[in-house]
Amino acid sequence: MSSKENAAVSQLLELLEARYALRVLWALKDGHAQTFRLLQDSVGGITPNTLNTRIKELREAGLVGHGSEGYSVTATGSDLLKRLNDLQAFAAKWVTSQGKKK
């Protein structure tokens, strides 16, 4: 990977590593818009202040948008979530293998 590609990956990971960022995206993955309150309930345990901050960051990154019905992922956000689906499949296998070790 080139240094430019490494920098891009690092920048994306920094955004996604922020507390609750992935959970906000994951809560919106079905493609249905959610109001602020519904999104807060979907994420669970997130304060309104933290949710506001994550939404702002994700909107600035072009991953989340806001329309008349609430917040939803953009086309770019949807693309990222499709790529993260492999992570979901891996996580399911990993959890199963962890249970077998115990």
N, C-alpha and C positions, 0 to 999 in steps of 0.2 A: 504494500500500500504506500502511496506517495505521502509526503508530509501534509499536503493539502487535504487528502482523503482522511488522514489521521485526525487532522484538525476538525474536519466536518463531523466525524464520528464522535470526537470528544465533546464538541459543542452540543450535539444532539443528546448524548448521554448525560451531560451536565443538566440540560433542561429536564430530561425524563427522571433523573435521580432526585429532583426536588420533591420534598415530601408531598405525597398524594397525587403527583402529576400523572403517573401512569394509571392510578385508580380513577381519576377524572376521565381520562381518555377511555378507559375500559368501560366505565359506566355509560358512555355515549356510543359504544361500538355497534349497537343494534341499529343505529341510523335515525332513531326517533329523537326529536328535539325534547329537551327537558328544561323546565323552569329552574331557577336558582334553587328553590326549596326542594324540588324533586331531586335535583342533582346532588344536593347536600345529603339527602336521605339515601340516595343510591350509593354514594361514596362511603357514608357512615363514619362517624367520629371526627369529621373535619369541621373546624370552626368556620363561621361565615367569613372572617378576615382571611384565613388561609385559603379558602375556596376562591374568594375574590382575587387574591394574589395569583393563584394557579391559573384561573381563567384568563386573567390579564396576560400572563406569560405565554399561555398556549395560544391565545388570540394573536399576540404579537408575532409568534412563530408561524402563524398561518395554519395551525392544526385544528383550532376550534373557532367557530363563528357564532354569531348571535342573530336570530331573526325574530319574527313576530311571535313564534311559538316557543322560543327559548334558545338554549344552547345546543349545538350539534357539531359533529366533526365536519371539517371541510373535506374536499377531495384529497388534499394532501394528508390530512389526518386519517382518512379512510385508507389511503395507501399504506401509511405506517401501520395501522391496525391489522391490515391483511398480512403484512410481513411479520407482525408479532403473533399471529395465529400459530406459527411454528413453535413459538415459545410456549403457548398453551399446550400443545401436543407433547412437547418435551417435558413440561412440568407434570403432566398426568403420568407419564412413564416414570419420571424421577420419583415422584411421591410413592408410587407403587413399589419401586425398587428399594426405597428407604424403609418401607414397612416390612419388607422381607428380611432386611438386615437385623431387625430388632428381635 
